[in-house]
Amino acid sequence: MHEKTFIPFHVPSIGEEEIREVEATLRSGWLTTGPRTAQFEKDFAAYAGAPYAVAVNSATAGLHLALAALGVSEGDEVVTTPLTFCSTVTTILHVGARPVLADIDEDGNIDPREIEKAITRKTRAIVPVHLAGLPCDMRAIWELARRHGLFVIEDAAHAAGARYEGRMIGNASEGAPASDAVVFSFYATKNMTTGEGGMITTPHESLASRMRMLSLHGMSRDAWNRYTERGSWYYEVIAQGFKYNLTDIQSALGIHQLRKLESFIEKRARYAAMYNELFDGLEQLELPPESPRSRHAWHLYVPRLNLETLDIDRQQFIEELRLRGIGTSVHFIPIPLHPFFARMSLDAQSCRRALALFERIVSLPLYPAMSEEQVRFVASNVREILETAQAPVHAMLTEAGSRS
């Protein structure tokens, strides 16, 4: 590749279909929540296999909305993971509840055994996060929730299109276990995007109705329904609500992004497999975890540095990649390390595995707009940097082992 070419961490895949749909929306005169949002909700529910879907303006809004609609409030506790974006925890605070952190398992997802240790008589809900697009051990989590009478709200911000035991994340097949709500993100970097936006799926009609009402100021009828029914001027505020609705402009993007989601995931999976093959035998790097019972959505490709074999740390590795024209990121800084949450005296000792893993993880570019050439360029530079940075002591041990 040309030496001045820079491969950013992410580039969205927006096609002419999305552009034409947005233009048609602008020309229609209906810009806020309306017919395209209704269609997007219907299409997403069908894709996920859920009876109900509620479009919102962010996954953060969706998590807050689900917690509020389920009645989680002051004095309650909600168990979640320390290895997540801050919004997973701040939405628990928004409803007045106390976040409780349960440590991760080897795959980076919340460990059901740690969840069980964290449950008290005050616990009302569990919020598992499907890190990088790899589903959590939901069967174990559903069993815990059933035994203790708890709600389950999945933070599926990374997991649109992921499957667990053959079912889509967000699926609510009749007779099969399901979470009370599953929240997806359509932020600009996600597997499909509406710029900003999100979706909540649920198997419960009453919960869907309450979330929809709360998402628009607690009004008894939204603008679209009032526009299409008699007495369009009349509404009642029946609860303290929020302003969390998704606009038709955003939904115009989402309708076509959803139609491309399967092809996006196929390409992400193919590029992840390319990385795995190109990193084969590189002992300085541990490949991202997978599970035979799940389809990884591959929102992120997050290998782990074997720091004991290196004479550089993660930050030096990231900087060296930047100098070579490769963007990266880190997902995530564990919750107890942020000053705001540290002041809350969250138990960092209960998150030792998350804190240890954090030092080793780095997210490499992975998105459909990449080319195979770019994937190979990233991989070759990662390999070159890590092989050059092999710690001298480890190099001698490796050489001695090869001679014996």
NORHU-V840485 format. One record per residue. RES is the residue in one small letter. PHI is phi as a letter, one per 30 degrees, with the letter a starting at -180 (999 if undefined). PSI is psi in whole degrees, 0 to 359 (none if undefined). Layout:
# NORHU-V840485
res = {RES	RES}
phi = {PHI	PHI}
psi = {PSI	PSI}
This chain:
# NORHU-V840485
res = {m	h	e	k	t	f	i	p	f	h	v	p	s	i	g	e	e	e	i	r	e	v	e	a	t	l	r	s	g	w	l	t	t	g	p	r	t	a	q	f	e	k	d	f	a	a	y	a	g	a	p	y	a	v	a	v	n	s	a	t	a	g	l	h	l	a	l	a	a	l	g	v	s	e	g	d	e	v	v	t	t	p	l	t	f	c	s	t	v	t	t	i	l	h	v	g	a	r	p	v	l	a	d	i	d	e	d	g	n	i	d	p	r	e	i	e	k	a	i	t	r	k	t	r	a	i	v	p	v	h	l	a	g	l	p	c	d	m	r	a	i	w	e	l	a	r	r	h	g	l	f	v	i	e	d	a	a	h	a	a	g	a	r	y	e	g	r	m	i	g	n	a	s	e	g	a	p	a	s	d	a	v	v	f	s	f	y	a	t	k	n	m	t	t	g	e	g	g	m	i	t	t	p	h	e	s	l	a	s	r	m	r	m	l	s	l	h	g	m	s	r	d	a	w	n	r	y	t	e	r	g	s	w	y	y	e	v	i	a	q	g	f	k	y	n	l	t	d	i	q	s	a	l	g	i	h	q	l	r	k	l	e	s	f	i	e	k	r	a	r	y	a	a	m	y	n	e	l	f	d	g	l	e	q	l	e	l	p	p	e	s	p	r	s	r	h	a	w	h	l	y	v	p	r	l	n	l	e	t	l	d	i	d	r	q	q	f	i	e	e	l	r	l	r	g	i	g	t	s	v	h	f	i	p	i	p	l	h	p	f	f	a	r	m	s	l	d	a	q	s	c	r	r	a	l	a	l	f	e	r	i	v	s	l	p	l	y	p	a	m	s	e	e	q	v	r	f	v	a	s	n	v	r	e	i	l	e	t	a	q	a	p	v	h	a	m	l	t	e	a	g	s	r	s}
phi = {999	d	d	c	d	c	c	d	d	a	b	d	c	c	c	d	d	d	d	d	d	d	d	d	d	d	d	d	i	c	c	d	e	a	d	d	d	d	d	d	d	d	d	d	e	d	d	d	i	c	d	b	b	b	d	b	d	a	d	e	d	d	d	d	d	d	d	d	d	d	i	d	a	e	j	d	b	b	c	b	c	d	c	a	d	e	d	e	d	d	d	d	d	e	c	i	d	c	d	b	c	c	d	c	c	d	d	j	d	e	c	e	d	d	e	e	d	d	d	b	d	c	d	c	a	b	b	d	b	d	d	i	j	c	d	d	d	d	e	d	d	d	d	e	d	d	d	c	i	c	d	b	b	d	d	c	e	c	c	d	j	d	b	b	h	i	c	d	d	j	d	b	d	d	i	c	d	a	d	d	a	b	c	c	c	b	d	e	c	d	e	b	b	b	i	b	l	a	b	c	c	a	d	c	d	d	d	e	d	d	d	d	d	d	d	b	i	i	d	d	b	d	d	d	d	d	d	c	c	d	i	d	d	c	a	b	d	c	a	d	c	b	c	b	d	c	d	d	d	d	d	e	d	d	e	d	d	d	d	c	e	d	d	d	d	e	d	d	d	d	d	d	d	d	e	e	d	d	c	e	i	d	d	d	b	c	d	d	d	b	b	d	c	b	c	d	d	h	d	b	c	b	d	b	d	d	d	d	c	c	c	b	c	d	d	d	d	d	d	d	d	d	d	c	i	b	d	b	a	b	b	b	d	e	e	d	d	d	e	d	d	d	d	d	i	d	d	d	d	d	b	d	d	d	d	d	d	e	d	c	c	b	c	c	e	a	a	d	d	d	c	d	d	d	e	d	d	d	d	d	d	e	d	d	d	d	d	d	c	d	d	e	d	d	d	d	d	d	d	d	d	d	d	d}
psi = {157	140	339	359	131	130	106	164	325	144	124	155	94	123	181	330	315	318	316	322	320	317	317	323	315	322	340	335	352	104	325	198	120	217	325	326	319	319	318	316	315	315	319	321	317	319	314	339	37	143	328	144	137	119	138	170	359	160	328	313	320	317	314	315	315	315	314	316	331	357	15	131	194	135	345	161	145	127	130	183	151	344	80	171	154	330	331	322	321	330	331	318	325	326	4	3	170	122	138	127	130	134	168	162	185	335	359	346	161	139	118	328	324	327	313	321	331	347	131	182	345	351	131	334	159	134	88	150	125	87	128	359	4	117	145	173	78	328	315	322	317	322	317	315	319	315	326	2	46	153	152	123	112	127	96	34	330	358	21	121	353	155	145	120	43	353	143	143	127	352	146	62	144	129	349	151	148	154	161	324	147	126	124	154	141	34	164	330	358	174	329	151	150	21	285	149	172	177	143	127	151	149	356	118	317	322	318	316	318	319	321	318	314	334	345	65	10	22	149	335	140	172	322	314	322	328	326	357	167	158	45	345	344	135	165	140	116	358	161	107	194	178	81	12	153	140	163	332	315	319	330	321	313	323	315	328	320	321	337	356	317	319	326	314	321	318	320	316	321	318	324	319	323	313	312	317	318	337	1	131	358	97	346	355	133	130	156	146	151	175	134	344	6	153	115	133	347	45	322	148	108	84	170	129	133	85	333	345	0	154	18	159	183	318	320	322	314	317	321	321	319	317	336	8	32	122	146	178	179	128	101	169	120	146	314	345	348	135	319	313	330	324	342	359	38	142	95	334	336	1	30	323	321	318	322	318	324	321	341	344	146	137	122	159	133	107	156	333	351	159	163	325	319	320	314	322	313	311	318	324	321	312	315	316	313	323	324	329	14	131	137	316	316	322	319	320	320	317	318	320	324	335	334	none}
